[in-house]
Amino acid sequence: MQMVMLMKRFTISIPEDLKREMDSLPDINWPQVAKESIQKKIQMLDEFECFERSYEK
């Protein structure tokens, strides 16, 4: 059985100078970089919340 993952799309705004820098590195998969950064931030926040809950007990 094959599992299908539904993906959602969203748009962000970035400064022009950052976009120029990104454009100067065309081999980088910027959407993947953003996705991984968001995943890491969520994981970090989850771990922090878990730590806070364990500290409160």
Sequence and secondary structure as in RCSB ss.txt:
>XXXX:A:sequence
MQMVMLMKRFTISIPEDLKREMDSLPDINWPQVAKESIQKKIQMLDEFECFERSYEK
>XXXX:A:secstr
               HHHHHHHHT TTS HHHHHHHHHHHHHHHHHHHHHHHHHHH 
